[in-house]
Every structure is written in C-alpha cells, then in structure tokens.
Amino acid sequence: MHVSKPIDLALLGREMAAAGVATGGLVLHGTDPADPNEQDVLQADPTGAAVELPPAAVPVVDAHVAPARFVDYVRTEQFDAKIATTDAQAAELWRATLPTQTAYLFTAQVVGVDRGNGAALRFEAKYTVKRLNAGVVQVGSPVVVCDQRDAAAAAWSVNPSMAGNDVILRVTGAAGRTIDWIFAADAALYAPSGLGA
C-alpha cells in the first residue's frame, strides 16, 4: 500500500492488532529521497518476502498518524569564534540571529589569553534564550559553571546580551594588552512548532 505520510511501524502494528487485522511483520519500502514520506507499507510473508497488506489493513493505515519525531523539533548545533582585543573596550566576539518560535539552550565557553604575559581567563556558563515573534529574551539568569582567571585577568569580562533578534557575546580585555579570545558553544535548538525545512 502506497502512502504519502510518515509511518511509525511499531505503532501501526499495535493499531493493526487492535483492529483485529492479522499481518506479518510490517516493513517500509521504496522511500523517495526527495520526499521520504512517499513509501510503500508492506508485510513480510512466512518466507520473509515483502507482500501487499490485506484489504482490511487499508483503513487502519489511512487512519494512522505517526507521532512527531524528536529530530523534527530539536537539533544540536555548535558555534565558535575568535578575535583579539587591544584595549579595555567591549568587543563583539560572537553574534547569532535566532529564528522565530525557538528556544536555545547554550553551554558556552570563552578563553582569553594575553599574548605578552600569558595571563588567562576561562569562563563557562549555561544560558537559555528564546524568541517568539518579537526579539530575543533571556530566560532566567545564566548559570556560571566556571570562572577561572589569573590575577592579571581580574578586570577582563565576558558579557552576553540580546539586541533585537540576536544573541551577542562581547568580551572586554585591558588597555595596551593584546588578548586572544576564543568562544565555543554547544546548543540545543527547540522549535515547538517544528524545525521546518
């Protein structure tokens, strides 16, 4: 039986049993890479060959609604960036525009190292931000996991902020010092209405 919709074989098997339709093991066949929902639902006969479903299975397949897959709503992403600062002014290390109707769960790490004296800072925090139809909003307060720094890096800072639809990470070094900064983040993107194409 040809279908043009997602099929959850385990659930469909339970639905067949509840409807009193006897089938062999259910299989999907002929998925079209251009449209993975175009496929054939078949059953395995006693020899293991794929054969058509019995006519009584047609209304059960027609009524079948596969649950949403996790990957249709959530994906993981990684971000990274690098800059150097030479003064005590805030500099943009990283920026991203969030899609509408999404929430991001970030675990972000920043490392800064002074090229001249080797003073270093390591900062790690967890952030949750969301964007409905308007701009980006931070959810709650960041959870700082790690803030390690040499005494010479005591005045350096790492500052996340939001502007319009963007999440921004700025860093501030020290006047007259060249500081190399790197940023790396793992993020989970959640879209309650689906990620779309």
PyMOL commands that place a pseudoatom at each C-alpha (Angstrom):
pseudoatom trace, name=CA, resn=MET, resi=1, chain=A, elem=C, hetatm=0, pos=[0.000, 0.000, 0.000]
pseudoatom trace, name=CA, resn=HIS, resi=2, chain=A, elem=C, hetatm=0, pos=[1.496, 3.327, -1.076]
pseudoatom trace, name=CA, resn=VAL, resi=3, chain=A, elem=C, hetatm=0, pos=[1.391, 6.170, 1.452]
pseudoatom trace, name=CA, resn=SER, resi=4, chain=A, elem=C, hetatm=0, pos=[2.395, 9.838, 1.427]
pseudoatom trace, name=CA, resn=LYS, resi=5, chain=A, elem=C, hetatm=0, pos=[2.872, 10.381, 5.144]
pseudoatom trace, name=CA, resn=PRO, resi=6, chain=A, elem=C, hetatm=0, pos=[5.207, 9.382, 7.960]
pseudoatom trace, name=CA, resn=ILE, resi=7, chain=A, elem=C, hetatm=0, pos=[4.668, 5.884, 9.324]
pseudoatom trace, name=CA, resn=ASP, resi=8, chain=A, elem=C, hetatm=0, pos=[5.618, 4.573, 12.758]
pseudoatom trace, name=CA, resn=LEU, resi=9, chain=A, elem=C, hetatm=0, pos=[5.787, 0.818, 12.157]
pseudoatom trace, name=CA, resn=ALA, resi=10, chain=A, elem=C, hetatm=0, pos=[5.645, -0.172, 15.833]
pseudoatom trace, name=CA, resn=LEU, resi=11, chain=A, elem=C, hetatm=0, pos=[2.567, 1.976, 16.442]
pseudoatom trace, name=CA, resn=LEU, resi=12, chain=A, elem=C, hetatm=0, pos=[0.950, 0.841, 13.187]
pseudoatom trace, name=CA, resn=GLY, resi=13, chain=A, elem=C, hetatm=0, pos=[1.499, -2.785, 14.211]
pseudoatom trace, name=CA, resn=ARG, resi=14, chain=A, elem=C, hetatm=0, pos=[-0.307, -2.146, 17.504]
pseudoatom trace, name=CA, resn=GLU, resi=15, chain=A, elem=C, hetatm=0, pos=[-3.122, -0.375, 15.630]
pseudoatom trace, name=CA, resn=MET, resi=16, chain=A, elem=C, hetatm=0, pos=[-3.455, -3.358, 13.275]
pseudoatom trace, name=CA, resn=ALA, resi=17, chain=A, elem=C, hetatm=0, pos=[-3.663, -5.741, 16.241]
pseudoatom trace, name=CA, resn=ALA, resi=18, chain=A, elem=C, hetatm=0, pos=[-6.260, -3.543, 17.984]
pseudoatom trace, name=CA, resn=ALA, resi=19, chain=A, elem=C, hetatm=0, pos=[-8.352, -3.525, 14.781]
pseudoatom trace, name=CA, resn=GLY, resi=20, chain=A, elem=C, hetatm=0, pos=[-8.099, -7.312, 14.502]
pseudoatom trace, name=CA, resn=VAL, resi=21, chain=A, elem=C, hetatm=0, pos=[-6.123, -7.195, 11.258]
pseudoatom trace, name=CA, resn=ALA, resi=22, chain=A, elem=C, hetatm=0, pos=[-3.587, -10.027, 11.043]
pseudoatom trace, name=CA, resn=THR, resi=23, chain=A, elem=C, hetatm=0, pos=[-0.376, -9.065, 9.296]
pseudoatom trace, name=CA, resn=GLY, resi=24, chain=A, elem=C, hetatm=0, pos=[3.147, -10.369, 9.102]
pseudoatom trace, name=CA, resn=GLY, resi=25, chain=A, elem=C, hetatm=0, pos=[5.958, -8.088, 10.183]
pseudoatom trace, name=CA, resn=LEU, resi=26, chain=A, elem=C, hetatm=0, pos=[5.370, -4.623, 8.748]
pseudoatom trace, name=CA, resn=VAL, resi=27, chain=A, elem=C, hetatm=0, pos=[8.035, -3.067, 6.541]
pseudoatom trace, name=CA, resn=LEU, resi=28, chain=A, elem=C, hetatm=0, pos=[8.548, 0.187, 4.656]
pseudoatom trace, name=CA, resn=HIS, resi=29, chain=A, elem=C, hetatm=0, pos=[9.828, 0.030, 1.118]
pseudoatom trace, name=CA, resn=GLY, resi=30, chain=A, elem=C, hetatm=0, pos=[10.805, 2.411, -1.672]
pseudoatom trace, name=CA, resn=THR, resi=31, chain=A, elem=C, hetatm=0, pos=[11.409, 5.630, 0.235]
pseudoatom trace, name=CA, resn=ASP, resi=32, chain=A, elem=C, hetatm=0, pos=[11.937, 8.505, -2.203]
pseudoatom trace, name=CA, resn=PRO, resi=33, chain=A, elem=C, hetatm=0, pos=[14.975, 10.583, -1.094]
pseudoatom trace, name=CA, resn=ALA, resi=34, chain=A, elem=C, hetatm=0, pos=[13.258, 13.720, -2.433]
pseudoatom trace, name=CA, resn=ASP, resi=35, chain=A, elem=C, hetatm=0, pos=[10.199, 13.022, -0.264]
pseudoatom trace, name=CA, resn=PRO, resi=36, chain=A, elem=C, hetatm=0, pos=[10.802, 10.451, 2.491]
pseudoatom trace, name=CA, resn=ASN, resi=37, chain=A, elem=C, hetatm=0, pos=[7.071, 10.296, 3.220]
pseudoatom trace, name=CA, resn=GLU, resi=38, chain=A, elem=C, hetatm=0, pos=[6.432, 8.672, -0.203]
pseudoatom trace, name=CA, resn=GLN, resi=39, chain=A, elem=C, hetatm=0, pos=[6.791, 4.979, 0.548]
pseudoatom trace, name=CA, resn=ASP, resi=40, chain=A, elem=C, hetatm=0, pos=[5.070, 1.605, 0.495]
pseudoatom trace, name=CA, resn=VAL, resi=41, chain=A, elem=C, hetatm=0, pos=[3.814, -0.143, 3.612]
pseudoatom trace, name=CA, resn=LEU, resi=42, chain=A, elem=C, hetatm=0, pos=[4.100, -3.896, 3.149]
pseudoatom trace, name=CA, resn=GLN, resi=43, chain=A, elem=C, hetatm=0, pos=[4.120, -7.024, 5.265]
pseudoatom trace, name=CA, resn=ALA, resi=44, chain=A, elem=C, hetatm=0, pos=[6.549, -9.908, 5.402]
pseudoatom trace, name=CA, resn=ASP, resi=45, chain=A, elem=C, hetatm=0, pos=[5.168, -13.284, 4.357]
pseudoatom trace, name=CA, resn=PRO, resi=46, chain=A, elem=C, hetatm=0, pos=[6.326, -16.512, 6.083]
pseudoatom trace, name=CA, resn=THR, resi=47, chain=A, elem=C, hetatm=0, pos=[9.379, -16.687, 3.800]
pseudoatom trace, name=CA, resn=GLY, resi=48, chain=A, elem=C, hetatm=0, pos=[10.355, -13.113, 4.659]
pseudoatom trace, name=CA, resn=ALA, resi=49, chain=A, elem=C, hetatm=0, pos=[9.382, -11.669, 1.283]
pseudoatom trace, name=CA, resn=ALA, resi=50, chain=A, elem=C, hetatm=0, pos=[7.597, -8.283, 1.265]
pseudoatom trace, name=CA, resn=VAL, resi=51, chain=A, elem=C, hetatm=0, pos=[3.996, -8.577, 0.061]
pseudoatom trace, name=CA, resn=GLU, resi=52, chain=A, elem=C, hetatm=0, pos=[0.926, -6.336, -0.029]
pseudoatom trace, name=CA, resn=LEU, resi=53, chain=A, elem=C, hetatm=0, pos=[-1.200, -5.792, 3.075]
pseudoatom trace, name=CA, resn=PRO, resi=54, chain=A, elem=C, hetatm=0, pos=[-4.626, -7.392, 3.299]
pseudoatom trace, name=CA, resn=PRO, resi=55, chain=A, elem=C, hetatm=0, pos=[-7.562, -5.157, 2.256]
pseudoatom trace, name=CA, resn=ALA, resi=56, chain=A, elem=C, hetatm=0, pos=[-8.684, -4.869, 5.901]
pseudoatom trace, name=CA, resn=ALA, resi=57, chain=A, elem=C, hetatm=0, pos=[-5.435, -3.037, 6.658]
pseudoatom trace, name=CA, resn=VAL, resi=58, chain=A, elem=C, hetatm=0, pos=[-6.220, -0.102, 4.334]
pseudoatom trace, name=CA, resn=PRO, resi=59, chain=A, elem=C, hetatm=0, pos=[-8.491, 1.856, 6.732]
pseudoatom trace, name=CA, resn=VAL, resi=60, chain=A, elem=C, hetatm=0, pos=[-6.049, 1.265, 9.598]
pseudoatom trace, name=CA, resn=VAL, resi=61, chain=A, elem=C, hetatm=0, pos=[-3.149, 2.667, 7.554]
pseudoatom trace, name=CA, resn=ASP, resi=62, chain=A, elem=C, hetatm=0, pos=[-5.324, 5.559, 6.359]
pseudoatom trace, name=CA, resn=ALA, resi=63, chain=A, elem=C, hetatm=0, pos=[-6.196, 6.474, 9.965]
pseudoatom trace, name=CA, resn=HIS, resi=64, chain=A, elem=C, hetatm=0, pos=[-2.613, 6.080, 11.220]
pseudoatom trace, name=CA, resn=VAL, resi=65, chain=A, elem=C, hetatm=0, pos=[-0.914, 9.254, 12.492]
pseudoatom trace, name=CA, resn=ALA, resi=66, chain=A, elem=C, hetatm=0, pos=[2.746, 8.835, 13.362]
pseudoatom trace, name=CA, resn=PRO, resi=67, chain=A, elem=C, hetatm=0, pos=[3.895, 10.787, 16.415]
pseudoatom trace, name=CA, resn=ALA, resi=68, chain=A, elem=C, hetatm=0, pos=[6.315, 13.629, 15.818]
pseudoatom trace, name=CA, resn=ARG, resi=69, chain=A, elem=C, hetatm=0, pos=[9.936, 12.577, 15.829]
pseudoatom trace, name=CA, resn=PHE, resi=70, chain=A, elem=C, hetatm=0, pos=[12.327, 14.230, 18.267]
pseudoatom trace, name=CA, resn=VAL, resi=71, chain=A, elem=C, hetatm=0, pos=[14.514, 15.388, 15.369]
pseudoatom trace, name=CA, resn=ASP, resi=72, chain=A, elem=C, hetatm=0, pos=[11.575, 17.313, 13.892]
pseudoatom trace, name=CA, resn=TYR, resi=73, chain=A, elem=C, hetatm=0, pos=[11.594, 19.614, 16.934]
pseudoatom trace, name=CA, resn=VAL, resi=74, chain=A, elem=C, hetatm=0, pos=[15.101, 19.586, 18.370]
pseudoatom trace, name=CA, resn=ARG, resi=75, chain=A, elem=C, hetatm=0, pos=[18.562, 19.731, 16.861]
pseudoatom trace, name=CA, resn=THR, resi=76, chain=A, elem=C, hetatm=0, pos=[22.006, 20.336, 18.252]
pseudoatom trace, name=CA, resn=GLU, resi=77, chain=A, elem=C, hetatm=0, pos=[24.339, 22.994, 16.930]
pseudoatom trace, name=CA, resn=GLN, resi=78, chain=A, elem=C, hetatm=0, pos=[27.898, 24.087, 17.603]
pseudoatom trace, name=CA, resn=PHE, resi=79, chain=A, elem=C, hetatm=0, pos=[29.257, 27.610, 17.384]
pseudoatom trace, name=CA, resn=ASP, resi=80, chain=A, elem=C, hetatm=0, pos=[32.760, 29.026, 17.550]
pseudoatom trace, name=CA, resn=ALA, resi=81, chain=A, elem=C, hetatm=0, pos=[34.505, 32.355, 17.075]
pseudoatom trace, name=CA, resn=LYS, resi=82, chain=A, elem=C, hetatm=0, pos=[37.875, 34.014, 17.639]
pseudoatom trace, name=CA, resn=ILE, resi=83, chain=A, elem=C, hetatm=0, pos=[39.006, 37.638, 18.000]
pseudoatom trace, name=CA, resn=ALA, resi=84, chain=A, elem=C, hetatm=0, pos=[41.821, 39.664, 19.534]
pseudoatom trace, name=CA, resn=THR, resi=85, chain=A, elem=C, hetatm=0, pos=[41.360, 42.781, 21.654]
pseudoatom trace, name=CA, resn=THR, resi=86, chain=A, elem=C, hetatm=0, pos=[43.931, 45.502, 22.326]
pseudoatom trace, name=CA, resn=ASP, resi=87, chain=A, elem=C, hetatm=0, pos=[42.039, 47.822, 24.676]
pseudoatom trace, name=CA, resn=ALA, resi=88, chain=A, elem=C, hetatm=0, pos=[39.536, 47.865, 27.521]
pseudoatom trace, name=CA, resn=GLN, resi=89, chain=A, elem=C, hetatm=0, pos=[36.503, 48.414, 25.264]
pseudoatom trace, name=CA, resn=ALA, resi=90, chain=A, elem=C, hetatm=0, pos=[33.811, 45.768, 24.809]
pseudoatom trace, name=CA, resn=ALA, resi=91, chain=A, elem=C, hetatm=0, pos=[34.305, 43.872, 21.538]
pseudoatom trace, name=CA, resn=GLU, resi=92, chain=A, elem=C, hetatm=0, pos=[31.852, 41.571, 19.826]
pseudoatom trace, name=CA, resn=LEU, resi=93, chain=A, elem=C, hetatm=0, pos=[33.176, 38.024, 19.894]
pseudoatom trace, name=CA, resn=TRP, resi=94, chain=A, elem=C, hetatm=0, pos=[30.084, 36.255, 18.505]
pseudoatom trace, name=CA, resn=ARG, resi=95, chain=A, elem=C, hetatm=0, pos=[26.555, 37.009, 17.277]
pseudoatom trace, name=CA, resn=ALA, resi=96, chain=A, elem=C, hetatm=0, pos=[23.682, 34.822, 16.078]
pseudoatom trace, name=CA, resn=THR, resi=97, chain=A, elem=C, hetatm=0, pos=[20.160, 35.582, 14.882]
pseudoatom trace, name=CA, resn=LEU, resi=98, chain=A, elem=C, hetatm=0, pos=[17.548, 33.282, 16.372]
pseudoatom trace, name=CA, resn=PRO, resi=99, chain=A, elem=C, hetatm=0, pos=[14.674, 32.004, 14.232]
pseudoatom trace, name=CA, resn=THR, resi=100, chain=A, elem=C, hetatm=0, pos=[11.147, 32.786, 15.426]
pseudoatom trace, name=CA, resn=GLN, resi=101, chain=A, elem=C, hetatm=0, pos=[9.319, 30.364, 17.712]
pseudoatom trace, name=CA, resn=THR, resi=102, chain=A, elem=C, hetatm=0, pos=[12.507, 28.822, 19.102]
pseudoatom trace, name=CA, resn=ALA, resi=103, chain=A, elem=C, hetatm=0, pos=[14.426, 28.348, 22.293]
pseudoatom trace, name=CA, resn=TYR, resi=104, chain=A, elem=C, hetatm=0, pos=[18.169, 27.794, 22.554]
pseudoatom trace, name=CA, resn=LEU, resi=105, chain=A, elem=C, hetatm=0, pos=[19.917, 26.054, 25.431]
pseudoatom trace, name=CA, resn=PHE, resi=106, chain=A, elem=C, hetatm=0, pos=[23.584, 27.087, 25.294]
pseudoatom trace, name=CA, resn=THR, resi=107, chain=A, elem=C, hetatm=0, pos=[26.621, 25.813, 27.118]
pseudoatom trace, name=CA, resn=ALA, resi=108, chain=A, elem=C, hetatm=0, pos=[29.205, 28.448, 26.225]
pseudoatom trace, name=CA, resn=GLN, resi=109, chain=A, elem=C, hetatm=0, pos=[32.929, 28.572, 26.936]
pseudoatom trace, name=CA, resn=VAL, resi=110, chain=A, elem=C, hetatm=0, pos=[35.263, 31.529, 26.490]
pseudoatom trace, name=CA, resn=VAL, resi=111, chain=A, elem=C, hetatm=0, pos=[39.015, 31.521, 26.871]
pseudoatom trace, name=CA, resn=GLY, resi=112, chain=A, elem=C, hetatm=0, pos=[41.183, 34.645, 26.767]
pseudoatom trace, name=CA, resn=VAL, resi=113, chain=A, elem=C, hetatm=0, pos=[44.996, 34.630, 26.756]
pseudoatom trace, name=CA, resn=ASP, resi=114, chain=A, elem=C, hetatm=0, pos=[47.285, 37.688, 26.898]
pseudoatom trace, name=CA, resn=ARG, resi=115, chain=A, elem=C, hetatm=0, pos=[49.884, 37.373, 24.139]
pseudoatom trace, name=CA, resn=GLY, resi=116, chain=A, elem=C, hetatm=0, pos=[52.508, 39.228, 26.166]
pseudoatom trace, name=CA, resn=ASN, resi=117, chain=A, elem=C, hetatm=0, pos=[52.415, 37.766, 29.652]
pseudoatom trace, name=CA, resn=GLY, resi=118, chain=A, elem=C, hetatm=0, pos=[50.269, 34.645, 29.222]
pseudoatom trace, name=CA, resn=ALA, resi=119, chain=A, elem=C, hetatm=0, pos=[47.589, 35.765, 31.689]
pseudoatom trace, name=CA, resn=ALA, resi=120, chain=A, elem=C, hetatm=0, pos=[44.480, 33.684, 31.046]
pseudoatom trace, name=CA, resn=LEU, resi=121, chain=A, elem=C, hetatm=0, pos=[40.774, 33.554, 31.727]
pseudoatom trace, name=CA, resn=ARG, resi=122, chain=A, elem=C, hetatm=0, pos=[38.421, 30.625, 31.328]
pseudoatom trace, name=CA, resn=PHE, resi=123, chain=A, elem=C, hetatm=0, pos=[34.686, 31.235, 31.600]
pseudoatom trace, name=CA, resn=GLU, resi=124, chain=A, elem=C, hetatm=0, pos=[31.877, 28.719, 31.115]
pseudoatom trace, name=CA, resn=ALA, resi=125, chain=A, elem=C, hetatm=0, pos=[28.152, 29.279, 31.591]
pseudoatom trace, name=CA, resn=LYS, resi=126, chain=A, elem=C, hetatm=0, pos=[24.762, 27.874, 30.645]
pseudoatom trace, name=CA, resn=TYR, resi=127, chain=A, elem=C, hetatm=0, pos=[22.187, 30.187, 29.059]
pseudoatom trace, name=CA, resn=THR, resi=128, chain=A, elem=C, hetatm=0, pos=[18.624, 29.763, 27.886]
pseudoatom trace, name=CA, resn=VAL, resi=129, chain=A, elem=C, hetatm=0, pos=[17.241, 32.240, 25.381]
pseudoatom trace, name=CA, resn=LYS, resi=130, chain=A, elem=C, hetatm=0, pos=[14.035, 32.296, 23.380]
pseudoatom trace, name=CA, resn=ARG, resi=131, chain=A, elem=C, hetatm=0, pos=[12.476, 34.159, 20.524]
pseudoatom trace, name=CA, resn=LEU, resi=132, chain=A, elem=C, hetatm=0, pos=[8.761, 34.083, 19.916]
pseudoatom trace, name=CA, resn=ASN, resi=133, chain=A, elem=C, hetatm=0, pos=[7.609, 36.576, 17.290]
pseudoatom trace, name=CA, resn=ALA, resi=134, chain=A, elem=C, hetatm=0, pos=[9.407, 39.580, 18.742]
pseudoatom trace, name=CA, resn=GLY, resi=135, chain=A, elem=C, hetatm=0, pos=[13.027, 39.848, 19.843]
pseudoatom trace, name=CA, resn=VAL, resi=136, chain=A, elem=C, hetatm=0, pos=[15.238, 37.506, 21.799]
pseudoatom trace, name=CA, resn=VAL, resi=137, chain=A, elem=C, hetatm=0, pos=[14.678, 37.209, 25.551]
pseudoatom trace, name=CA, resn=GLN, resi=138, chain=A, elem=C, hetatm=0, pos=[16.899, 35.543, 28.114]
pseudoatom trace, name=CA, resn=VAL, resi=139, chain=A, elem=C, hetatm=0, pos=[15.123, 33.006, 30.314]
pseudoatom trace, name=CA, resn=GLY, resi=140, chain=A, elem=C, hetatm=0, pos=[16.165, 33.353, 33.938]
pseudoatom trace, name=CA, resn=SER, resi=141, chain=A, elem=C, hetatm=0, pos=[19.774, 34.008, 34.853]
pseudoatom trace, name=CA, resn=PRO, resi=142, chain=A, elem=C, hetatm=0, pos=[22.864, 32.343, 33.397]
pseudoatom trace, name=CA, resn=VAL, resi=143, chain=A, elem=C, hetatm=0, pos=[24.388, 29.575, 35.465]
pseudoatom trace, name=CA, resn=VAL, resi=144, chain=A, elem=C, hetatm=0, pos=[28.120, 30.123, 35.723]
pseudoatom trace, name=CA, resn=VAL, resi=145, chain=A, elem=C, hetatm=0, pos=[29.847, 26.752, 35.690]
pseudoatom trace, name=CA, resn=CYS, resi=146, chain=A, elem=C, hetatm=0, pos=[33.426, 28.020, 35.744]
pseudoatom trace, name=CA, resn=ASP, resi=147, chain=A, elem=C, hetatm=0, pos=[35.153, 31.383, 36.127]
pseudoatom trace, name=CA, resn=GLN, resi=148, chain=A, elem=C, hetatm=0, pos=[38.893, 30.826, 36.404]
pseudoatom trace, name=CA, resn=ARG, resi=149, chain=A, elem=C, hetatm=0, pos=[41.379, 33.635, 35.811]
pseudoatom trace, name=CA, resn=ASP, resi=150, chain=A, elem=C, hetatm=0, pos=[44.847, 34.810, 36.624]
pseudoatom trace, name=CA, resn=ALA, resi=151, chain=A, elem=C, hetatm=0, pos=[45.178, 37.914, 38.816]
pseudoatom trace, name=CA, resn=ALA, resi=152, chain=A, elem=C, hetatm=0, pos=[46.231, 39.926, 35.735]
pseudoatom trace, name=CA, resn=ALA, resi=153, chain=A, elem=C, hetatm=0, pos=[42.898, 38.994, 34.116]
pseudoatom trace, name=CA, resn=ALA, resi=154, chain=A, elem=C, hetatm=0, pos=[40.762, 40.114, 37.067]
pseudoatom trace, name=CA, resn=ALA, resi=155, chain=A, elem=C, hetatm=0, pos=[39.253, 43.073, 35.176]
pseudoatom trace, name=CA, resn=TRP, resi=156, chain=A, elem=C, hetatm=0, pos=[38.521, 41.188, 31.944]
pseudoatom trace, name=CA, resn=SER, resi=157, chain=A, elem=C, hetatm=0, pos=[34.862, 40.422, 31.331]
pseudoatom trace, name=CA, resn=VAL, resi=158, chain=A, elem=C, hetatm=0, pos=[32.559, 38.204, 29.304]
pseudoatom trace, name=CA, resn=ASN, resi=159, chain=A, elem=C, hetatm=0, pos=[29.128, 39.718, 28.661]
pseudoatom trace, name=CA, resn=PRO, resi=160, chain=A, elem=C, hetatm=0, pos=[26.236, 38.066, 26.842]
pseudoatom trace, name=CA, resn=SER, resi=161, chain=A, elem=C, hetatm=0, pos=[23.417, 40.317, 25.697]
pseudoatom trace, name=CA, resn=MET, resi=162, chain=A, elem=C, hetatm=0, pos=[20.408, 40.421, 23.402]
pseudoatom trace, name=CA, resn=ALA, resi=163, chain=A, elem=C, hetatm=0, pos=[19.633, 43.018, 20.731]
pseudoatom trace, name=CA, resn=GLY, resi=164, chain=A, elem=C, hetatm=0, pos=[16.602, 42.660, 18.514]
pseudoatom trace, name=CA, resn=ASN, resi=165, chain=A, elem=C, hetatm=0, pos=[16.613, 39.096, 17.163]
pseudoatom trace, name=CA, resn=ASP, resi=166, chain=A, elem=C, hetatm=0, pos=[20.269, 38.480, 18.011]
pseudoatom trace, name=CA, resn=VAL, resi=167, chain=A, elem=C, hetatm=0, pos=[22.208, 36.896, 20.826]
pseudoatom trace, name=CA, resn=ILE, resi=168, chain=A, elem=C, hetatm=0, pos=[25.569, 38.629, 21.258]
pseudoatom trace, name=CA, resn=LEU, resi=169, chain=A, elem=C, hetatm=0, pos=[28.668, 37.773, 23.251]
pseudoatom trace, name=CA, resn=ARG, resi=170, chain=A, elem=C, hetatm=0, pos=[31.077, 40.601, 23.990]
pseudoatom trace, name=CA, resn=VAL, resi=171, chain=A, elem=C, hetatm=0, pos=[34.408, 40.459, 25.765]
pseudoatom trace, name=CA, resn=THR, resi=172, chain=A, elem=C, hetatm=0, pos=[36.455, 43.201, 27.360]
pseudoatom trace, name=CA, resn=GLY, resi=173, chain=A, elem=C, hetatm=0, pos=[40.197, 42.946, 27.806]
pseudoatom trace, name=CA, resn=ALA, resi=174, chain=A, elem=C, hetatm=0, pos=[42.708, 45.502, 29.057]
pseudoatom trace, name=CA, resn=ALA, resi=175, chain=A, elem=C, hetatm=0, pos=[44.211, 48.715, 27.681]
pseudoatom trace, name=CA, resn=GLY, resi=176, chain=A, elem=C, hetatm=0, pos=[47.527, 48.185, 25.943]
pseudoatom trace, name=CA, resn=ARG, resi=177, chain=A, elem=C, hetatm=0, pos=[47.275, 44.388, 26.128]
pseudoatom trace, name=CA, resn=THR, resi=178, chain=A, elem=C, hetatm=0, pos=[46.652, 42.090, 23.156]
pseudoatom trace, name=CA, resn=ILE, resi=179, chain=A, elem=C, hetatm=0, pos=[44.325, 39.338, 24.285]
pseudoatom trace, name=CA, resn=ASP, resi=180, chain=A, elem=C, hetatm=0, pos=[43.289, 36.445, 22.060]
pseudoatom trace, name=CA, resn=TRP, resi=181, chain=A, elem=C, hetatm=0, pos=[39.766, 35.232, 22.729]
pseudoatom trace, name=CA, resn=ILE, resi=182, chain=A, elem=C, hetatm=0, pos=[38.083, 32.045, 21.609]
pseudoatom trace, name=CA, resn=PHE, resi=183, chain=A, elem=C, hetatm=0, pos=[34.456, 31.066, 22.013]
pseudoatom trace, name=CA, resn=ALA, resi=184, chain=A, elem=C, hetatm=0, pos=[32.894, 27.623, 21.672]
pseudoatom trace, name=CA, resn=ALA, resi=185, chain=A, elem=C, hetatm=0, pos=[29.310, 26.634, 22.411]
pseudoatom trace, name=CA, resn=ASP, resi=186, chain=A, elem=C, hetatm=0, pos=[27.143, 23.582, 22.208]
pseudoatom trace, name=CA, resn=ALA, resi=187, chain=A, elem=C, hetatm=0, pos=[23.473, 24.390, 21.844]
pseudoatom trace, name=CA, resn=ALA, resi=188, chain=A, elem=C, hetatm=0, pos=[20.169, 22.592, 21.619]
pseudoatom trace, name=CA, resn=LEU, resi=189, chain=A, elem=C, hetatm=0, pos=[17.614, 24.354, 19.439]
pseudoatom trace, name=CA, resn=TYR, resi=190, chain=A, elem=C, hetatm=0, pos=[13.990, 23.589, 20.277]
pseudoatom trace, name=CA, resn=ALA, resi=191, chain=A, elem=C, hetatm=0, pos=[11.149, 24.630, 17.957]
pseudoatom trace, name=CA, resn=PRO, resi=192, chain=A, elem=C, hetatm=0, pos=[7.744, 23.643, 19.420]
pseudoatom trace, name=CA, resn=SER, resi=193, chain=A, elem=C, hetatm=0, pos=[6.037, 24.079, 16.040]
pseudoatom trace, name=CA, resn=GLY, resi=194, chain=A, elem=C, hetatm=0, pos=[8.691, 22.078, 14.200]
pseudoatom trace, name=CA, resn=LEU, resi=195, chain=A, elem=C, hetatm=0, pos=[12.027, 22.964, 12.695]
pseudoatom trace, name=CA, resn=GLY, resi=196, chain=A, elem=C, hetatm=0, pos=[10.753, 23.123, 9.135]
pseudoatom trace, name=CA, resn=ALA, resi=197, chain=A, elem=C, hetatm=0, pos=[12.953, 22.554, 6.129]
for i in range(1, 197): cmd.bond("trace and resi %d" % i, "trace and resi %d" % (i + 1))
show_as sticks, trace
zoom trace
